[in-house]
Amino acid sequence: MTIVSEQQLIDWRRELHSWPELSGHEVETSARLRRWLQQADVRLLDYPLHTGVVAEVGQGAPLIALRADIDALPIHEATGLPFRSRQAGVMHACGHDVHSAVILGATLQLKTREAQLAGRVRILFQPAEEIAQGARQFIDAGVLDQVQAIFGMHNEPGLPTGTFATRSGAFYANADKFVVRVHSTRADVNSILVASQIIQALQSLTSRSFNTLDSLVLSVTRIDAHRHDGQQTAEAEFGGTVRTHDKQVRAQLEQRAREVVVNIAAASGATATFSWHPGPPVLENDAHWAQFASQVAQQVGYQVQQAELHLGGEDFAYYLQQLPGAFVSIGSASEFGLHHGGFNPDEALIAPAAHYFSQLAQQALQQLNARCRDAILN
């Protein structure tokens, strides 16, 4: 078997890009990935999953996992590319098509060395990352059984092609949402004004009630109000997002925000409810595997950097709550950022990243085997 060409990986990425599917609906995406894996004689594993694909290369123990996400976003594509989305209002605006091509390429490289692998590599093509449900679906289905370490990636449009970054400990943020509903039954109390007072207090909460060195952001992103037949506005609702990198800060911010909402409403003659909707938890890389991932990146020719704290959410965090591993950033040099209709990552990243993850998997298996031998000897 020959190693798949760079152009083939790009062609597969473009096919995925042309036919994007939203979270939980990745039926044809999964079928394409299964077909390409079967053509390479990669064995597929059977789990109770509606969408997504799980494959495996190698034999015996130890066992590690590589993960790619496969879902797209409800965004209209504005790139003008010849392979642009053919699904109206749906686009791979986060680069999950690129991630899939990278891990597919790594899988096929590993397949060519299957007899020499020092264990097994389980490949996860995961759905529904954008709605933070896919990782938990995979975990509940048992795909992490016996896995000892897991690795994943996200392209980073702000980094040049050929650049690699990660960090130990907290990396991606707790990504939570909140909704506030303000209600008044008094004619002299305008719920919009009360809601605006609450919003101002919430926006200043992070700077006045927390250490300025803490990493946290609270943003109000929408507001709606309703008026009843000439009366003062009786109902107002607003919502927003909260990003933090510390579990204790996350809990304290939820509590303080709830107190602010209830107290200001009561002082203004209104009532208010505060609901908190937890998103993906903070993504915390294992220190050893983050350093290991960086060392392998340097070996294969990446310019390696220490990653900054990222304010995005990432459901790979759920895997890292179950077992050690590392999540990494690979530069994609896009003029437009993630979740933008003009997002256009540099396809030159695909083949080197596929080679990187192949090398990472092989060396991780070797290291786990060495650990096992040392444990037996000692």
N, C-alpha and C positions, 0 to 999 in steps of 0.2 A: 504494500500500500504506500502511495506517495503522500507527502504532506500537502495539504490543500494550498492552492496558490493565493497570493494576496488579492488578485482580481476576483477570484471566486468568493472570498469573504466579503469583498465590497459589493459584489452582485447580490449576495444573500442579504446583506444589510439593506440594499436598495429595494429589494423585493419586500422585505418587512416594512420598510419606510412607506412604500406605496400603498400598502394595505394595513394601516394601523387599526387596532381594536382597543376599545375602552376596558377599564378594569373589570374583571369578572366575565368578560365577553371575548376572551382571546382564543376563540375556537379555531379559526383558520391559522392564526399565528402558531398555535400549538401543533396543528396538523403539519404545517411546513417544517417546523423544527423536528418533529418525529420522523418525517420523510427523509430529511437530510441526514439525520443520525442513523436511520436504518440503512440508507444507501452506503454508509461507511461501516456497517456491521457493528455499530455500537449498541450494546444491549440496553433495552429500556426496562425500567422497573414499574411495576403495577401498583399504584396507590389510589385510594378513593378520592380522586380529584376531578372537578368539572373542567378546569383548564390548567395549563401548565404541563411541564414535562420533567420527568426525573430519569436520568440515565446513569450508567456506571461503567468505569473502565478499570481493569486490573483484577487481581484476585487476592483473597486472604486479608490479613490485617497488617498494619493499621489502616484506618479509613479516614479520609478527609473529604471536605466538600468545597465546591466552587459554585457560586450563585450568580445568575444574571436575572434581571427583571425584564418583563416582556410587554407591559401594558403601555398604552398611549394616553393622550390627554384630549379633552374636549376643546380644542383650539383650532382655529382656521389657519392653515399654512399659508405663509406669505413669502416663501423663498423663491418661487418661480423656477425651481429645479425641474429638469425633465422627468425625474422619478418622484416628484412631489406626491403627496397623499391623494389617493383617488376616493377617499371617504370624506364627504363634505363635513366640515366642522370637527374633524378628528385628525390629530397629528402626533407624530413622535417628536414632541417638542422638548423632551427631557433626555433623549438619546438612548432609550432602552433598546432600540433597534441596533445601535452600535454595541451596547453591552452584550446583546445576544450573539452578534457576529463574533465578538472577541472570545466569549466563552465557548462558542461552537468551534472556533478555530483551535482553541486550546485543547478541547476534547479530542479533536481529530489528530492533533499532534501527539497527545498522550496515547491514542489508539495505536499509532505507529510504533510505540515503544511499550506496548502493553505487557509483553513477556518480560521486560526488564524492570517494570515498576515494582517498588518495594511495598506493595499494598494496593489499596483501592482508592479511586477518586470518584465520588458521587457528584453528579452534575445537576444543579437545580435551575431550571428555567421557570422562574416564579411569576405568577400573575399578581395583579391587584396591589402593586406596591404603592401606587398613587393614592389609594384610599386606605392604606395601612392595614390591609386585611390578608394579603397573600402569604406573608411569612407565618402568621398564626395558623392559617389553613394548612400550610405545609407541616408545621410543627405538630398540629393536631393529627395529621394523617400519618405521622411517624417517620418522616423522611430523615430526621436527625438521629434515628436509632443507630448506635454504635459509632457515630461520627465523633472524632476526637478534636478536630479543628476545622474552622470554616473561613473562607476568604471571599471577598466581593469587591466590586469597584463602582465608582461613578465617574463619568467624564466631567472635567472641570473646564468650562469655556474660558475662564479667566487665566488659565495657565497655557503656556505655549505647548505645541506638540513636542513630544519627547521629554516632557517634564512629569515627574512623579512626586506625590506628596501624601504623607499620612502622619499620624501622631499616636502616641499611647494615651490611654485613658479616654476622657470625654472628647468626642469629635463632633458628631452631629447632635442637634439639640432635642430636648423634650419639645414636642410640637403639639400644643394643646389649643383648644378653642373654648370660648365662653359666649354665653348669650345672657343679656339683661333685658327684662321686661318691666317697664314702669307703668303704673296704673293709678289713675286718680278719679275719684267720684265727686270731687268738689269743683264747682264752677270756676273758682278763683285760682285753681292750681293747673298750670299748663304742663303736661307731661313732657313736652319737648324741652322746655326750659329745665325741668328737673333732670332729664336725661343728659342735657348738655353740661350741667353742673357735675354730674357723676362722671361723664367722659373726661372732663378737665382734671378731676381728682385722680382718676385712674391713670391718665397719661403722665401725671407727675409722680405717681406712686413709686415707680422704679428708681427715681433719682432721690426721693426724699425719705423713703423707708428702707432702702437697702444700700449696702456698700457699693460705692461707685465702681469698684473693681469686680463686682459680680457680673457675670455675663447673663443678661436678661433683657428681653424686649417685650413690651406689651403694646399692641396696636389695635385700635378700633378701626374696623374695615367696612362697616355698613351701619346705616340707621334707617328705620322705617317708622312712620307715625300714622295714626288714624284719627280723623275728626268726626264728631257726631253732630250733624244738623245745627250748625251755628254755635255750638258750645266750644269751650276751650278744648284743646286736644286732650283726650282722655287716656290714650294708650300710646306708648312709644316703645320700640324695641331696637336694640343695637347689639352688635356682636363683634368679635375680634379674635385675635390669635395671641398666644403667649409662647415665647421661646426662651428656654433656660438650659443650663448645662449642669446643674447641681440638683440632686433630688430634694435636699432640704430647702433650698431656695424655691424650688417649684411648689412645695407644699406650703411654705410661708406666704408666697405670692397669692396662691389661691385663697388662703384664709384672709389675708389683708384686703384683697379685692372684694371678697364677699362682705366684709365688714363695712367697707367704704360705700358699697351700693346700698345696703340696707339702711345704714345710718343717715346718709344724705337724703334718701327718699323720705324717711320718717321725719327728719327735720324740716322738710319742705311740704309736708302734708300729703304725701303720696305713699304708695307701697311699691316695693320692687322685689323681683325674684332674680336670683343669680344661679345659672346652671353652668357647670364645668364639664367639658367633654375631652377626656384625655386622648391624646394622639400617641404616636410612637414615643417610647421613652428615649432618654439620652443614649446615644450610641457610644459605647465604651470599649475601645480596642484593648485587647490584652497586650501588656507591655512587651512581652517576649516576642509574640508573633508580629507586632507592629515593627519592631526592630528587625526581625528576620525578613519581613516583606520588603523593607527598605534596602537591606543588604543584597537581596536577590535582584531588586530593581537596579541597583548600582552595577551589579555584575553584568547585566544584559544591556547596559548602556544608557539608562535613563539619567537625566539630571534630577537628583533627589533633593527634595526640600522637606522641611518641617511644616506640616499643614497648620493653618490657622484654625481656630474654632469656627465651625460652620453653623449658621443659623437655620439651615434647612432641616427638615425631619426625614428620617429614613428607616423603613421598617426592618432593615437588616439588624437593627438594634435588638429585635426580639430573639434572633438567633444567638446573639452575643450574651443574652441573659441565660441561655441554656448551656453554652460551651464557649471555650476561648477561640479567638480568631482575630482577624484584622480586616478592616475596610479601608480602601485606598482611593486616592484621586489620581486620574490620569488626564493630562492636559489635552483639550480638544480645540482650543484656539478659535472659538466662534465669536464673530462680531457681536452677535446678539446672545443674550443669556438664556438660561433654562426657562422653560414655560413661556417663551416668546414665539410668535408666529414666524419670525425670521431666523430662529435658531438653526445653525448649519455647522455641525462639528466637522473638523478636518478628518476625512476618512483615512488619512495616512497613519492615524493612531492605531488602527484596527490590527494589522498584522503584527507590529511589535508588541502590542498588549497581549495578543493571543500567545505569542512566544513566551512572554513574561509569565503568564499564568500557568503555562505548561511547565516551565522551569520551577516556578514556585511550588506547584503540586509535587513534582518529583523530589525536590529537595526537602519539602516538609515531611513526606513519607520517610525519606532517609533519616531525617533527624528523629522522628518518632520511633523508628526502629532502633536507632542508637540508644535512645532513652530506655527502651525496653531491655536491651542487652545489658546496659549499665545497672538497671534495677535488679536483674537476675544475678549479675556478678556480685552486687553489693548486698 
